[in-house]
Amino acid sequence: MENNIEKLLEKWNLLIEESNTIKENIRKELENNVRKQNTTSSVKWVGLFILGLLFGISFLTYAYTTNEHNEKENNKKIEQFNENKTFDIANKIVEPLNNQTISENKTKNITFKNTYLKSSYSLLTQEEVNNHFTGYTTVIYPIRVKLERFLQDVEGQITEQGKIRLVSSGGMYIYRNGERISETKNNEEYSFLQEEVNTNKYTFIAKNIYNPIEILTAKRFPKYLTDEKKQKENNANKFRGILEFVYNETTKSVDIINELDIEQYIRGIGESASWTAFEKMKMQSILARSYAYFYMYSGFKKFKDADYILTDSPANSQKYMGAGVTNGDNWQKAAKETIGEILVDKNGDLFIAPYSTCSYKQADGKVRRKTLSEAGWSEEKITIDGVVKLKFGKDVLQPVDDTFGECKEKQSGGHGVGLSGNGAEHMASKLGKKALEIIQYYYQGVSIKNIF
């Protein structure tokens, strides 16, 4: 601001000097022509002087006012931005998840609601945990996901010349067998031999949740992409939070486990196509969170004796793509608008909410969803502290009509229990139904609970 004022004052002084020169010329002209009474020439010079002076004053006033206005507007925008936003690895805007401002979050310690598995976040100090989740929720629900589908997609190739290379734009902490051995700065790469994993467990923790860890030696992009720039842009090899590399004695190969908060996990789910109706996307984000939360805290275990809760494969869990998910901005918006929302049955208990693509005509001639027995399933029960828990909830799954969800040509109906994908899409896009209305049609007596 001071530099602008100095420049304007300099221009003002130049105009004053020019006006003085004009006045001196007028004085000489009057003296030389006093006898001739050439008033016409005098009037001409005086007029030019007045016009020049008025123009100079108008220009300076406009420039000063415009500059002051622009600076105020820019300061206002900067203040608004700093109150609500922070940056991620690609300089995209990431908003605080629970409407807290970053300044509010900095005053509180991050706490964890632990699952039945030990969290690798316990390797960090409290200060490092707080920095990792800056601008985030203050209660973290950590989920551990085995990257099974990821390794299939890259055909097990995660090395170059026998080395695994990783990087994070925000830096990483590196551990071997639970002991910190190094850390990296922003965008500094770290590499290690894959054979070292045969006898050592390597853990990499990003210094900030918004700066994912990229496995540089893994190539996971559509095969039809031949342009190197496009390959890099579409390489789904980035994961938020923590990456662990551990040797699997059964398969004689390396397992990769990604640990992160449940909300970032939901943002990485790839079950929904980019063209899906938005209310259906919201519904799917609630179902995905409910599914994960159920296996994290219900007492039921998807993979017994494993050091992870789910995998990234839709074949046995949910399709999780990490920070490289490519199903569009609407999915990120849907995940944000449903933050913390999970389903509970009429007793307030967690349950599994199954869903499949579509419905066939059943023996009674109706296009409807199946009962558990029709699908060949049975209710599973566990007892915790003397209380019996049901896997599929209390009276939740009923054979509701699914005329609009009838399977189309070449579609596989799947198990046919619970929610119908075709039916949900029709209700959202054609009937204008909201996410909760769709959920409560297919799952009887359920309600939404917010874990925050």
C-alpha positions as CSV (number, residue, x, y, z in Angstrom):
1,M,0.0,0.0,0.0
2,E,2.8,2.4,0.9
3,N,4.6,1.8,-2.4
4,N,1.4,2.6,-4.3
5,I,1.0,5.9,-2.4
6,E,4.6,6.9,-3.2
7,K,4.0,6.3,-6.9
8,L,0.8,8.3,-6.9
9,L,2.6,11.2,-5.1
10,E,5.4,11.1,-7.6
11,K,2.9,11.4,-10.4
12,W,1.2,14.3,-8.6
13,N,4.5,16.2,-8.3
14,L,5.2,15.7,-12.0
15,L,1.8,17.2,-12.8
16,I,2.5,20.2,-10.5
17,E,5.8,20.8,-12.3
18,E,4.1,20.6,-15.7
19,S,1.4,23.1,-14.5
20,N,4.1,25.5,-13.3
21,T,5.8,25.3,-16.8
22,I,2.5,26.0,-18.4
23,K,1.9,29.1,-16.2
24,E,5.4,30.4,-17.0
25,N,4.8,30.1,-20.7
26,I,1.5,31.9,-20.3
27,R,3.2,34.7,-18.4
28,K,5.8,35.2,-21.2
29,E,3.2,35.0,-23.9
30,L,1.2,37.8,-22.2
31,E,4.3,40.0,-21.8
32,N,5.3,39.5,-25.5
33,N,1.8,40.2,-26.8
34,V,0.6,42.8,-24.3
35,R,0.6,45.5,-26.9
36,K,-1.2,43.4,-29.4
37,Q,-3.9,42.5,-26.8
38,N,-3.9,39.0,-28.1
39,T,-6.4,37.7,-25.6
40,T,-7.3,34.8,-27.8
41,S,-3.9,33.1,-27.2
42,S,-4.0,33.8,-23.5
43,V,-7.4,32.2,-23.1
44,K,-6.2,29.2,-25.1
45,W,-3.2,28.6,-22.7
46,V,-5.3,29.2,-19.6
47,G,-7.9,26.8,-20.8
48,L,-5.3,24.1,-21.5
49,F,-3.9,24.6,-18.0
50,I,-7.3,24.2,-16.3
51,L,-8.1,21.1,-18.3
52,G,-4.7,19.5,-17.6
53,L,-5.1,20.2,-13.9
54,L,-8.6,18.8,-13.7
55,F,-7.5,15.6,-15.6
56,G,-4.6,15.1,-13.3
57,I,-6.8,15.4,-10.2
58,S,-9.4,13.0,-11.6
59,F,-6.8,10.4,-12.5
60,L,-5.2,10.4,-9.1
61,T,-8.5,10.2,-7.3
62,Y,-9.7,7.3,-9.4
63,A,-6.4,5.4,-9.0
64,Y,-6.2,5.8,-5.3
65,T,-9.9,4.8,-4.7
66,T,-9.6,1.7,-7.0
67,N,-6.4,0.6,-5.4
68,E,-7.8,0.9,-1.9
69,H,-11.0,-0.9,-2.8
70,N,-9.1,-3.8,-4.5
71,E,-6.8,-4.2,-1.4
72,K,-9.8,-4.3,0.9
73,E,-11.5,-7.0,-1.2
74,N,-8.4,-9.1,-1.4
75,N,-7.8,-8.9,2.3
76,K,-11.4,-9.9,2.9
77,K,-11.1,-13.0,0.6
78,I,-7.8,-14.0,2.3
79,E,-9.4,-13.8,5.7
80,Q,-12.4,-15.9,4.6
81,F,-10.2,-18.5,3.0
82,N,-7.9,-18.9,6.0
83,E,-10.9,-19.4,8.3
84,N,-12.3,-22.4,6.4
85,K,-9.7,-24.1,4.3
86,T,-6.4,-25.9,4.2
87,F,-4.4,-27.5,1.3
88,D,-3.8,-31.0,0.2
89,I,-1.0,-32.5,-1.9
90,A,-2.4,-31.3,-5.2
91,N,-3.2,-27.8,-3.9
92,K,-6.9,-28.7,-4.0
93,I,-9.1,-27.2,-1.3
94,V,-9.9,-29.6,1.6
95,E,-12.5,-28.4,4.1
96,P,-12.5,-29.2,7.8
97,L,-14.8,-32.3,8.2
98,N,-17.0,-31.3,11.1
99,N,-17.4,-27.5,10.5
100,Q,-14.6,-26.8,13.0
101,T,-12.2,-24.0,12.0
102,I,-8.5,-24.9,12.0
103,S,-7.9,-22.5,14.9
104,E,-10.5,-24.4,17.0
105,N,-8.9,-27.7,16.3
106,K,-5.4,-26.6,17.3
107,T,-6.5,-26.0,20.8
108,K,-7.6,-29.6,21.4
109,N,-5.8,-32.9,21.6
110,I,-6.8,-35.6,19.0
111,T,-8.3,-38.7,20.6
112,F,-8.9,-42.2,19.2
113,K,-11.8,-44.6,19.5
114,N,-9.7,-47.7,19.1
115,T,-10.9,-50.9,17.5
116,Y,-10.0,-54.4,18.5
117,L,-6.6,-53.9,16.7
118,K,-3.7,-51.9,17.8
119,S,-3.3,-48.6,15.9
120,S,0.0,-47.7,14.4
121,Y,-0.8,-44.0,15.2
122,S,0.4,-45.0,18.7
123,L,3.9,-44.7,17.3
124,L,3.5,-40.9,17.2
125,T,3.7,-38.4,20.0
126,Q,0.6,-36.4,20.9
127,E,2.0,-33.3,19.2
128,E,2.7,-35.3,16.0
129,V,-0.8,-36.7,16.1
130,N,-2.3,-33.3,16.5
131,N,-0.2,-32.0,13.5
132,H,-1.2,-35.0,11.4
133,F,-4.9,-34.2,11.9
134,T,-4.6,-30.4,11.8
135,G,-8.0,-28.9,10.7
136,Y,-9.7,-32.3,11.1
137,T,-12.1,-33.8,13.6
138,T,-10.9,-34.2,17.1
139,V,-12.1,-37.8,17.5
140,I,-10.5,-40.3,15.1
141,Y,-12.0,-43.7,14.1
142,P,-9.0,-45.6,12.7
143,I,-9.6,-48.4,10.2
144,R,-7.0,-50.8,8.8
145,V,-7.4,-51.9,5.2
146,K,-5.4,-54.5,3.4
147,L,-4.6,-53.4,-0.2
148,E,-5.5,-56.7,-1.8
149,R,-7.1,-55.4,-5.0
150,F,-4.4,-52.8,-5.4
151,L,-1.7,-55.5,-5.6
152,Q,-3.8,-57.4,-8.1
153,D,-4.2,-54.3,-10.3
154,V,-0.5,-53.7,-10.4
155,E,0.1,-57.5,-10.8
156,G,2.2,-57.5,-7.7
157,Q,4.8,-55.2,-9.2
158,I,5.7,-52.5,-6.6
159,T,9.4,-52.3,-7.2
160,E,12.0,-51.0,-9.6
161,Q,15.3,-52.8,-9.6
162,G,14.2,-54.5,-6.4
163,K,13.5,-51.2,-4.6
164,I,10.2,-49.8,-3.3
165,R,10.1,-45.9,-3.6
166,L,7.7,-43.7,-1.7
167,V,7.1,-40.0,-1.3
168,S,4.7,-37.5,0.4
169,S,4.6,-33.8,-0.4
170,G,4.3,-33.2,3.4
171,G,7.0,-35.6,4.5
172,M,6.9,-38.9,6.3
173,Y,8.1,-40.7,9.5
174,I,9.7,-44.0,8.8
175,Y,9.7,-47.0,11.2
176,R,11.3,-50.4,11.0
177,N,9.9,-53.0,13.4
178,G,8.3,-50.2,15.5
179,E,11.4,-48.1,15.8
180,R,11.7,-44.8,14.1
181,I,14.7,-44.9,11.8
182,S,14.2,-41.8,9.6
183,E,12.0,-39.0,8.4
184,T,11.7,-37.2,5.1
185,K,11.1,-33.6,4.2
186,N,8.5,-32.3,1.8
187,N,8.7,-34.2,-1.5
188,E,11.8,-36.1,-0.4
189,E,11.7,-39.7,-1.6
190,Y,12.6,-42.8,0.5
191,S,13.5,-46.2,-0.9
192,F,14.2,-49.6,0.5
193,L,14.8,-53.1,-0.8
194,Q,11.7,-55.3,-1.1
195,E,13.7,-58.3,0.3
196,E,14.1,-56.3,3.5
197,V,10.4,-56.8,4.2
198,N,11.0,-60.6,4.4
199,T,12.4,-60.0,7.9
200,N,11.3,-56.5,8.8
201,K,8.0,-54.6,9.1
202,Y,8.2,-51.1,7.5
203,T,5.7,-48.4,8.6
204,F,5.4,-45.0,6.8
205,I,3.2,-42.3,8.5
206,A,2.5,-39.1,6.5
207,K,3.1,-36.0,8.6
208,N,-0.3,-34.6,7.5
209,I,-3.5,-36.4,6.6
210,Y,-4.0,-34.2,3.6
211,N,-0.7,-35.2,2.0
212,P,-1.0,-38.8,0.9
213,I,1.9,-41.3,0.5
214,E,2.6,-42.2,-3.1
215,I,4.1,-45.6,-4.0
216,L,6.2,-44.3,-6.9
217,T,7.2,-47.8,-8.1
218,A,3.6,-49.0,-8.5
219,K,1.8,-48.3,-11.8
220,R,-2.0,-48.4,-11.4
221,F,-3.7,-46.7,-14.3
222,P,-5.9,-47.8,-17.2
223,K,-4.0,-49.9,-19.7
224,Y,-5.3,-47.8,-22.7
225,L,-3.4,-44.7,-21.5
226,T,-0.1,-44.4,-23.4
227,D,0.7,-40.7,-22.6
228,E,3.1,-40.5,-19.6
229,K,1.4,-37.4,-18.3
230,K,-2.0,-39.0,-18.4
231,Q,-0.6,-42.1,-16.8
232,K,0.8,-40.1,-13.9
233,E,-2.5,-38.1,-13.5
234,N,-4.5,-41.3,-13.3
235,N,-2.1,-43.5,-11.3
236,A,-4.2,-44.6,-8.3
237,N,-1.2,-45.3,-6.1
238,K,-1.7,-42.7,-3.3
239,F,-3.0,-43.4,0.2
240,R,-3.7,-41.1,3.1
241,G,-2.5,-41.8,6.7
242,I,-0.3,-44.8,7.2
243,L,1.2,-47.5,4.9
244,E,2.7,-50.7,6.3
245,F,4.7,-53.3,4.4
246,V,4.8,-56.7,6.0
247,Y,5.7,-60.2,4.9
248,N,2.9,-62.7,4.5
249,E,4.2,-66.2,5.5
250,T,1.2,-67.9,3.9
251,T,1.5,-66.3,0.5
252,K,5.2,-65.7,0.7
253,S,4.7,-62.2,-0.6
254,V,4.5,-58.6,0.7
255,D,1.2,-57.3,2.2
256,I,0.4,-53.6,2.3
257,I,-1.9,-52.2,4.9
258,N,-3.4,-48.7,4.8
259,E,-4.5,-47.3,8.2
260,L,-6.5,-44.0,8.2
261,D,-9.5,-42.3,9.7
262,I,-12.9,-43.7,8.6
263,E,-13.9,-40.4,6.9
264,Q,-10.9,-40.4,4.6
265,Y,-11.6,-44.1,4.0
266,I,-15.2,-43.3,2.9
267,R,-13.9,-40.5,0.5
268,G,-11.7,-43.2,-1.1
269,I,-14.6,-45.6,-1.8
270,G,-15.1,-46.3,-5.5
271,E,-18.4,-48.1,-5.5
272,S,-20.3,-45.2,-7.2
273,A,-20.1,-44.1,-10.8
274,S,-19.6,-40.4,-11.5
275,W,-23.0,-40.2,-13.2
276,T,-24.9,-41.6,-10.2
277,A,-27.8,-39.5,-8.8
278,F,-26.5,-37.4,-5.9
279,E,-29.0,-38.6,-3.3
280,K,-28.1,-42.2,-4.2
281,M,-24.4,-41.2,-3.7
282,K,-25.3,-39.9,-0.2
283,M,-27.2,-43.1,0.5
284,Q,-24.2,-45.2,-0.6
285,S,-21.8,-43.2,1.6
286,I,-24.0,-43.9,4.6
287,L,-24.1,-47.6,3.8
288,A,-20.3,-47.7,3.2
289,R,-19.6,-46.0,6.5
290,S,-22.1,-48.3,8.3
291,Y,-20.5,-51.4,6.8
292,A,-17.0,-50.3,7.9
293,Y,-18.1,-49.2,11.4
294,F,-20.0,-52.4,12.0
295,Y,-16.8,-54.5,11.5
296,M,-14.8,-52.0,13.5
297,Y,-16.9,-51.9,16.7
298,S,-19.7,-54.5,16.7
299,G,-17.7,-57.5,17.8
300,F,-18.2,-59.3,14.5
301,K,-14.9,-59.9,12.6
302,K,-14.7,-60.1,8.9
303,F,-11.2,-61.6,8.9
304,K,-10.5,-63.6,12.0
305,D,-6.9,-63.3,13.4
306,A,-5.9,-60.8,10.7
307,D,-4.1,-57.5,11.4
308,Y,-6.6,-55.6,9.3
309,I,-10.4,-55.0,9.4
310,L,-11.3,-54.9,5.7
311,T,-9.7,-55.2,2.3
312,D,-9.9,-52.8,-0.6
313,S,-11.7,-55.5,-2.7
314,P,-15.4,-55.5,-3.5
315,A,-15.1,-59.3,-3.7
316,N,-15.0,-59.6,0.1
317,S,-15.3,-56.0,1.5
318,Q,-15.8,-52.7,-0.4
319,K,-14.1,-51.2,-3.4
320,Y,-11.6,-48.8,-1.9
321,M,-9.2,-46.8,-4.2
322,G,-7.4,-44.6,-1.7
323,A,-6.6,-40.9,-2.4
324,G,-6.6,-41.7,-6.2
325,V,-10.4,-42.4,-6.4
326,T,-11.7,-41.2,-9.7
327,N,-15.5,-41.2,-9.3
328,G,-15.9,-37.4,-9.3
329,D,-16.3,-34.4,-7.0
330,N,-19.9,-35.4,-6.2
331,W,-18.8,-38.4,-4.3
332,Q,-16.5,-36.2,-2.2
333,K,-19.4,-33.9,-1.6
334,A,-21.8,-36.7,-0.7
335,A,-19.2,-38.1,1.8
336,K,-18.9,-34.7,3.4
337,E,-22.6,-34.0,3.7
338,T,-23.1,-37.4,5.5
339,I,-20.1,-37.1,7.8
340,G,-20.4,-39.5,10.8
341,E,-23.7,-40.9,9.7
342,I,-24.3,-44.6,10.2
343,L,-27.4,-46.9,10.4
344,V,-28.9,-48.5,13.5
345,D,-31.9,-50.8,13.8
346,K,-35.0,-50.2,15.9
347,N,-33.1,-51.2,19.1
348,G,-30.3,-48.8,18.3
349,D,-27.9,-51.6,17.4
350,L,-25.4,-51.8,14.6
351,F,-26.2,-54.2,11.7
352,I,-24.9,-55.2,8.3
353,A,-26.9,-53.5,5.5
354,P,-26.5,-55.8,2.4
355,Y,-27.2,-54.6,-1.1
356,S,-27.0,-55.9,-4.6
357,T,-27.5,-54.6,-8.2
358,C,-31.2,-55.5,-9.0
359,S,-34.1,-57.9,-8.4
360,Y,-35.6,-60.9,-10.3
361,K,-39.2,-62.2,-10.2
362,Q,-39.5,-64.6,-7.3
363,A,-41.6,-67.8,-7.0
364,D,-44.7,-65.7,-6.1
365,G,-44.4,-63.8,-9.4
366,K,-43.4,-60.6,-7.8
367,V,-40.2,-58.5,-8.5
368,R,-39.0,-58.0,-5.0
369,R,-36.1,-58.4,-2.6
370,K,-35.4,-61.8,-1.1
371,T,-35.6,-62.9,2.5
372,L,-32.5,-64.3,4.2
373,S,-33.7,-67.9,3.8
374,E,-34.5,-67.4,0.1
375,A,-30.9,-66.2,-0.4
376,G,-29.6,-69.2,1.5
377,W,-28.4,-67.0,4.4
378,S,-29.0,-67.4,8.1
379,E,-28.9,-64.8,10.9
380,E,-25.6,-64.8,12.8
381,K,-25.5,-64.0,16.5
382,I,-22.8,-63.2,19.0
383,T,-23.1,-62.5,22.7
384,I,-21.2,-59.5,24.2
385,D,-21.4,-58.9,28.0
386,G,-24.5,-61.1,28.1
387,V,-26.2,-59.2,25.3
388,V,-27.1,-61.0,22.1
389,K,-26.2,-59.1,18.9
390,L,-27.6,-59.8,15.5
391,K,-25.6,-59.4,12.3
392,F,-28.5,-58.3,10.1
393,G,-30.5,-56.4,12.7
394,K,-33.9,-56.7,14.3
395,D,-36.6,-57.2,11.6
396,V,-34.6,-55.0,9.2
397,L,-34.6,-57.1,6.0
398,Q,-38.0,-57.6,4.4
399,P,-39.1,-58.8,0.9
400,V,-40.2,-55.3,-0.3
401,D,-41.5,-54.7,-3.8
402,D,-38.7,-53.7,-6.2
403,T,-40.5,-53.3,-9.5
404,F,-38.4,-50.3,-10.5
405,G,-35.3,-52.3,-9.6
406,E,-35.9,-55.3,-11.9
407,C,-32.7,-56.6,-13.5
408,K,-32.1,-55.4,-17.1
409,E,-30.7,-57.6,-19.8
410,K,-27.3,-59.1,-19.0
411,Q,-27.4,-57.7,-15.4
412,S,-26.5,-60.0,-12.6
413,G,-28.9,-59.7,-9.7
414,G,-26.5,-60.8,-7.0
415,H,-27.8,-62.2,-3.8
416,G,-31.0,-60.0,-3.9
417,V,-31.1,-59.1,-0.2
418,G,-31.5,-55.7,1.2
419,L,-31.2,-52.6,-1.0
420,S,-31.4,-52.7,-4.8
421,G,-29.0,-50.5,-6.8
422,N,-31.4,-50.2,-9.7
423,G,-34.3,-49.4,-7.5
424,A,-32.4,-46.8,-5.5
425,E,-31.2,-45.1,-8.6
426,H,-34.8,-44.9,-9.9
427,M,-36.1,-43.5,-6.6
428,A,-33.3,-40.8,-6.5
429,S,-33.3,-39.8,-10.2
430,K,-36.9,-40.3,-11.2
431,L,-39.0,-40.0,-8.1
432,G,-36.8,-37.3,-6.3
433,K,-36.5,-39.4,-3.1
434,K,-33.9,-38.3,-0.5
435,A,-31.2,-40.7,0.8
436,L,-32.9,-41.5,4.1
437,E,-36.2,-42.2,2.3
438,I,-34.5,-44.7,0.0
439,I,-32.7,-46.3,3.0
440,Q,-35.9,-46.6,5.1
441,Y,-37.8,-48.2,2.2
442,Y,-35.3,-51.1,1.8
443,Y,-34.3,-51.4,5.5
444,Q,-37.3,-51.5,7.9
445,G,-37.4,-49.5,11.1
446,V,-33.8,-48.1,10.8
447,S,-32.6,-44.6,11.7
448,I,-29.4,-42.6,11.3
449,K,-27.0,-42.1,14.2
450,N,-24.0,-39.7,14.0
451,I,-20.8,-41.0,15.5
452,F,-19.5,-37.5,16.2
